[in-house]
């Protein structure tokens, strides 16, 4: 039962990621027409683009999503059928000429040589089957698999075009930077809110500038650094992401070279990869895509604010 729940939860996470990418793009197309400024949020835009570009890179590199690998492993542990559906027709257990059109899962009572434990288990839950139909609609037509790959590339291209037409930034005059500041609220109302402040960007070094919070009208000191250390930090993140990607992609070969064990291969001859190896590759790809955003190295631009209070919960926080 425990593995059943984890497998269904993994399917739900996979579906939520797909919904985030698809409906996020629909919101961007509508917001492009109505000029919604909240869609320029850097965290939303960069994570949305990173998700679809990572999917396209997985299709290009020929690796599967680690969420799919982990779901299959959990279903094997739960003794459930994995995808695609298999029908057990072992001699001695199923009568000759037996046809079960309404029962796609035949449960065997004893182990069968050459079959995975998942092929001897119970039928996956209704939720798992429904989610799987949404995630892999072309499983019933394996000869049309290239269509799904073209959809990945086309959707990634659409996201890039939208990213250029509606860039994730707050416009600011030259030599300045716009920052989003979260206000903890005043003791009277105690309501948190977010405002935008304009600061002057120093040419070199760092400077602490005092601004008025647009929400509570209190003085807030924010340390802003120059961009001279920003791009080297971005370059280091890109190199780190490239190294992690290569490590995950060539981990089976590296393991075989260190241990002397032969590589596991599938029926098509491709190197067998587990969810953890694919996860390492995906983490490296995400780092490479997110590095230019500055979200991972934004402290090279922005320092902590100084509000003069000792209570951390009452401090203003710089969001972007």
LINHULIN-V668994 format. One record per run of one state. SS is the DSSP state (A for helix, B for strand, O for the rest). FROM is the first residue (numbers start at 0). LEN is the number of residues. If there is no record, write none. Layout:
# LINHULIN-V668994
ss = {SS & SS}
from = {FROM & FROM}
len = {LEN & LEN}
This chain:
# LINHULIN-V668994
ss = {O & A & O & A & O & A & O & A & O & B & O & A & O & B & O & A & O & A & O & B & O & B & O & B & O & B & O & A & O & A & O & B & O & B & O & A & O & A & O & B & O & A & O & B & O}
from = {0 & 1 & 34 & 36 & 40 & 41 & 61 & 65 & 77 & 79 & 80 & 116 & 120 & 121 & 122 & 125 & 135 & 141 & 165 & 175 & 183 & 192 & 200 & 205 & 212 & 218 & 225 & 226 & 249 & 250 & 259 & 264 & 265 & 270 & 271 & 274 & 291 & 297 & 300 & 301 & 306 & 311 & 314 & 316 & 318}
len = {1 & 33 & 2 & 4 & 1 & 20 & 4 & 12 & 2 & 1 & 36 & 4 & 1 & 1 & 3 & 10 & 6 & 24 & 10 & 8 & 9 & 8 & 5 & 7 & 6 & 7 & 1 & 23 & 1 & 9 & 5 & 1 & 5 & 1 & 3 & 17 & 6 & 3 & 1 & 5 & 5 & 3 & 2 & 2 & 2}
